Amino acid sequence: MTCARKHIVITGTSSGIGKATMEAAVAAGFHVFAGDRANESARGGTVPDGESLTKIHLDITKADDIAAAVGLIDGHVADAGIDGLANIAGIGIPGPLETMPLADLRSSFEVDFFGQIALTQPLIPLIRKAQGRIVFIGSIVDRLTMPFFGALATSKSAIAAASDTFRQELAPWGIDVVLVEPGFISTGADKATKARIDALIENFSPDAAELYGQMFKDATDRGYKTQTSGSSPEGVAEVIMEAVTTRHPKAHYLTGSKSHLGAGLADLPQKLQDKIKRKAFDLPKPGSKSD
């Protein structure tokens, strides 16, 4: 390999935090392997030396996509390895846990947990060669759960635990593993999220609608307003790039709207947390729906 640039792999680059991080990494002089399931780039072959951006078709839930992407990257970087991996691809599936189809919960874990691990494992040998960095994207909900976002909270809590475990296990090779925990970020996908919520409400079964219909609508309406007024993806991208490039990265980075506030609330007694969240999401008082 004659490419003199440092190399980073970034997933979820079609929009939001992934796109912003891709652009920031290119601006910082990296050769970026930009993975996204919408990319229709070749699934093999070679990468011209000196390129600053290589787009890769990559669905992290598909083993064939991962194998092809790893093969392409390995063929280009060879013994130089890769300097960074930013696992950004993610999904948010709202809904009451009582009525959520298990298929939806599994989908959340396939993207936010299993897909992240499935891509990271075969890239670790290349990261080891360069003594590179691994970044996982958690969420403030891995510390502070929120009603009706249980799928996101559980899958992000799982990846937070995996990040901490990788950090300890890979430390002997000088590989830093970092968890970035965004708060409320307006990614440009807010309208799509709102449409998903509206469709879920419309398709509630009669029993689910009676149990959760109005409560879910009120809570998600408030959450949507907070989300759309959230921080920009560029701010998160800046933190991710700091985690990749700084000499001594932190284990965890909080970033974005209400992230530090949320972390502070997570340290409060649980009953007080619940009371604050009931008010924030306009939830009924405990026992108010009992017969």
Beta strands, then each sheet from edge to edge (+ up, - down):
strand 1: 7-11
strand 2: 31-36
strand 3: 53-57
strand 4: 84-87
strand 5: 133-137
strand 6: 176-182
strand 7: 252-255
sheet 1: 3+ 2+ 1+ 4+ 5+ 6+ 7+
end
